[in-house]
Amino acid sequence: MSRILRLLRTPRGIASLLLMLLMVGMAFSAPFLYPGDPMDMVATPSLWPGEDPEFWLGTDLMGRDLAAGVFHGARISLMVGLIASITALLIGTVIGSIAGFAGGWLDTALMRTTEIFQTMPPFLFAIAVVAVLGPSVENVVLGIGITAWPSIARLARTEVLSVREREYVAAARCAGTPTTLLLVRHVLPNAISPIIVTASVLMATAMLTEAGLSFLGLSDPNLVSWGSMIGVGREALRTHWYMAAIPGCALILAVLGLNLLGDVLDDILDPRRQA
């Protein structure tokens, strides 16, 4: 606990904590600060930030409040990033753990399947999934989740291969512990730390992918996200650059916070760095 508190007092830890609190706070406060539909046209189009105190971040080409869009967009972007990363984490951890622990033909088959998915460009694969199934948040999550798991699977396999040869695992095996219980109770808990660290970076990647899909119009058209706001703002990039820059800055800060959080988790969970 003392090590965690020390790391959170470092500039990197403080920055990650503040950025994540900011993003989560925006997501949770959006229904209270901006209870209306962020897609509603509520003011004069193309108001610059600060031009009207009621719309402090300005409005877009349609007269929609950019502040409302940014706050509500935080909910969609963080939700998609979180659920997609959990989906990829579950698929990758299960496949990688089974492959590393079982070995033999099952390991070979699962790793060849993983390599097939790795040969596909993730963003293009996600586009194909959403294009076939239709533009919706659920399909975006599915598209990102089923394209992001191979890296987790390979990492989980590597960690399980290392842990399964340790003495306490051999002792548990000699004591007659069932194979499934051996994997779940003794192997996986001791291999999960680097996977958790990777999950924070995976969430940042998922948010960027969602933003790219929304930018291309492949997300739910009835919901606002940072990517869709950037896509709308690109039409006025020369004259009203703030329309794309404001949601773009929000996305950058969220990704930066998640990457810094990954660094802090790595320091906390890596036993080689324990004081």
N, C-alpha and C positions, 0 to 999 in steps of 0.2 A: 504494500500500500504506500509506503514511504517513497519507493522508487517511482510509482505512478504519479504521486504528487510532485516529486522533483521534476519529472519530465513535463508535466503540465505547466510548470513554472518557467520552462525554457521558452524562448521566442517562438520556436516551431510549435510547441504544445499550446501556447496561448493563442497563436494565430489560428491553429486548427480548431480549437475549442470555440473561439469567437465566431469564426466563419460558419461552423456547423450550427451553433446556436442561432445565428442570424438567419440562416436558410430555413431551419426548422421553425423558428419563430414566425417567419413570413408565411410559411405554409399553414400553420395552425391559426394565425391571426387573420388570414385572408377573409373568411366568412364574416368576421366581426367588424373589421375595418372597412371592407368593401362587400356589403351583403348582397348587392345586386349582381346581375349577370355581367361579367367583364366584357362580353361581346356586344353589349348595348352601346349605341351611339348616344353619348351624353353631353357633348360639348362641340364647340367649333372645331373643325378638322385642322390638323397641323399646328396646334399650339405648341410653342417651344417650352421646355422646362422652365418654371418660374414665371412664365408670362401670366398665368392665372393661378392665384394661390390655392384655389379649390382643386386644381389639377396640377400638382406640383412637379410631376414628371412629364407634363405635356400630354398631347393626344396624337393619335395616328391619323392616317389619311381619311379614315372613316369617322373620326370624332370619338374614338374609344379611348378611355382613360388608360394611359400607359402604366400608371402605378397599380391600378386594379389588375391589369394584365400580368404585371411582374409578380405580384403577390399570389394571384391564383395560379399563375404558371409555375410557381415554386411547388405547389401541391402536385401538379401533374408530373413535372420533371422528376421530383424526388420520389414520388410513388412509382413511376415507371422504372427509374434506376434501381430502387430498392427491390421491387418484386422481380424484375428481370435478373438482377444479380443473385437473389436467393434461388431462383429457378436454375440458373446456371451452376450455382454452388452445389445444390442438391444433386443435379444430374452428374456433374463432374466428380464430386466426392464419392458418390456411390460407385460409379464406373471405375474410377481410378483406384479406390480402396479394394474393390473385388479383384481387379486385375493384379494389383501388387501383392495381395495376400494369397490369392489362389495360385498364381503362376501357371506355367504349362500352356496348354492349348487355349484355355480361357483367357489368359493374359494376352496371348498373341491375337486372338480374335477381337478382343475389346480394344486393343491398341491399334489394330489395323482399321477398325471402325472410327476410332478417334482421328487417325491420320487422314481418312477420307473427308471428315468434316473440316479438318485443318487446311486441306487444299482449297476449300471454297473461301473466297473473300468474304469476311463476315458481313460487311455492310451491304454488299450486293446480294448475299444470301438473305439478309433481313428484308431487303427491298422486294425480293422475289416472294418471300413468305407473305408479306403484307399485301403485295399486289394480287396474289392468288386468293387470299382469304378475305381481303377487303380492309379499308382503312378504319381501324378502331384502336382504342387503347389496349384492349385485350390482345389483339393480333400483333401490335407493336411489341408488347411484353413477350409474347410467344416467339416472335421473330428474333428478338435480341437474345432471349434465354437459350434457345436451341442452337444459336451460333457462337455463344460465348463460353460454353462449357469445356471444350477440348483442352484449353490451357490449365484449367482447374484439374481435369482428369489426369493429365501428365504430372502435375505437381503432387497430387494426392498419391499417385502410384509411386513416385520417387520416395516420398516420405514414409509410406507404408513399407516399402522394400527395406528401408533403413531400420525402421522400428521393429519389424517382425523377427529380426535376428538377435534382438537383445535378450539378456539373461532372464529378465522377469517374464518375458513372453514364453521362452522355452520352459521355465518353471511352471507357468500356468498350463501349458500344453501337456507337460508330464503329469500334472495333477488331474488331468482328465477334463479340463474345461472345454465345453462344446465350441466348435469352430466359430459359429456366429457370435457367441458370447465373447470369445477370445478377441475377435475383431472389434466388436463394439465397445467392450469394457477396457481392454488393455492396449490395443494397437491404435485405434483411431483417436482417442483422446490425447495421445502423446504425439500424434502426427498432425493435429489440426491447427496448430499455431500459425505456420506460414500460410495455410489456406485462408485463415481469417484475415490475415494481413492483405493477401491478394484480393480478397472480396471487396475491400474498400476501393482499391484501384479499379476493380471490375465494375463497381457501381458508377464510378466517374465515367468509365468508357461507355456504359449503358446509357447514361444521361446524354453524352455526346452523340451516340447513335440515334437516340430518340429525337434529339434536336435536328439531326440531319434528315431523318425521315419526315419530321414535321415541316422542315424547311422545303422539302420537295412535295408537300401536300399529301403525304401518305399516312397521316395520323387522323384522329377523329376531328372532322371540321367543325364540330359543335363545341369543342373544348379548346381553351387557350393554353399554350405552352410557350416556353422561351423560344423554341425552334420555330414555331409558327409565327411568333411576333417578329423574329428576325427575317423570316420569309416575306412577311407583309412589308417590313421596313426597307427591304432591298429595292422596292420600286421607287423609293424617294431618297436613295442613298446619296445622291449628289447635292440635293437641296435641303433635306431634313435627315441628316445622318444619325441623329440621336434616336430615331425610331428603331434602328437596328442595333445601335451601340448600347442602349440601356439594357435590353434583355441579354445582349451578348456579354456585357460586364457581369450580370447576375450569373450567367452560366459559367463564366471564367472563375468567379469567386467560389462557386459551389465545387467545381472540379479541383481547384487549388486546395480548398478545405479538405476534400476527401483524400487527395494525395498526401497532404501533410498529416492527416489522421493515420494513413497507412504507415508513414515513417515513424510516428509515435508508437503505434501498435507494434511495429517491428522491434523497436527498442525495448518495449515492455515485455513482449512475449518471447523474445529470443533468449534462451538460457545462457548463451555465450556472452551476453552483455549484462547479465545480472551482476550487481555489485557484491 
